Amino acid sequence: MAVNQPRARETSSKHLVVALAANIHEVREAQRLRYRVFAEEMGARVPGREQGIDCDIYDAYCHHLLVRDTESGEVVGTYRILPGAQARRIGAFYSDGEFDLTPLNPLRDATIEVGRSCVHPDYRSGATISLLWSGLGAYVTKHNYQYLMGCASIGMADGGRSAASIYRQLAATHLSPLEYRVVPRNGLVLDGLERDGGEAQLPPLLKGYIRVGCYVCGAPAYDPDFNTADLLMLLPLAHFDPRYARRFLKASPS
């Protein structure tokens, strides 16, 4: 669903609002933020970099969730949402490129895929993330979707040792039922990736997905453009942890 990013100072939600992009100009704001984070900060090879944006063929079929600072007017957080019906129009979910999603075919029309999540370096706080999640919750509620799916990415700066450690931890406790299990098209080779010094810590964003009830649908794929190990996450809304449901599904702009 997203690459984990380091936390910054706590940011007040007083001047932050969340809404869906209303026009192409607001979509461009999200794409420029994605370029700043993915290309400039992380060094990823992103499409559209000649224009200073991160833009691919899926963007035109997605709804784009924005968190905006009303004082500066700047978009400081974003998620993109690809509904199942729109994925059918383009022919695939983004995740189809990384995993064989055949076992999930019966769920496609009832699923939204989320991804390209990123937050401005100065706004990486609980306030921004909570607004993004409340926006997702409002979207799911309004359109009555039953599943939320996407890739959670883990950086590979250490050669994949942390990613392998995290996958082994989650496979022992949060692996999906067999009917949701998928196969990576370019799997991360786990053999030999032992971590010195014990188990790796789950990144905060991935930890959040696990807390709300997401399943890990199998072994990680390797994304060479972002140099990340990607885990396919699936949240059946019926499996949603009730301790977090009220916060996630609270009223928010649609």
C-alpha positions, 0 to 999 in steps of 0.5 A: 500500500505504501512505503514506510517513511520516518516519523517527523515532529508531531503535527497538529490536525488543526489546519489539516483537511482531507478530501478527494481530488476534485480536478486534474490540478489537484491530482497533479499536486498529489503527483508532485508530492509523490515525486518529491517523496519517491524519486527525490527522497527515496531514489525510486525510478518513477514514471513521469520524472521528466515532468517532476511528477510520479504518474502512471497509467492507473492514475486516470482510473483512480480517486486521489485522497488528499490531506491539505494544510489550509494555512499554506495551501499545500498538499501534504499527504496522499493515497490513491484508490482504485475501485474494482470496477475501474480496475476492470476497465483498465484490465488489472489492479496495480498489484496484478503486476507484482502478484498472481492475484487469481485466487482473489478474482471472486473478490475484485468487484467488492475490493478497493486497492490503495497505494502510492501513499506518501506524506510530506517530510514535515507532516509525518505524524499521527494527525496526517495518517489519521486523516488519510485513514479516516478518508479511506474509511469514509470512502469504503463506507459510502460505496459499500466495499467489502475488501481493502487491498494493497502492497505494503513496502519495506526498504531494501537498503540492508539487502533484504534482511529486514524484509525477510525478518518481517515476513517471517514474523508476520507469516507466523501470526498473520498469514491469510487463509489459503483461499487468499494466498497469492504468489509473487511474480518476482519473489524476494529470495529469502534463503540466506537472508538471516538478520544479525541482532534479532528480529526486525521491527515492523515499520509503523505503517505496516504495524498499523495495517496489522493492528486493524486486521489486515492479512499478509497474503503470501511471500514478498515480491521484489520491486526493482524500481523502488528497491523494496520488498512488497507484501500484499495486504488484504483487509476483509472489512468483516475482519476489521478489529472493532477497537479501530473500526470507529476511528477508521469509519468516522465521518469524513469528506467523501 
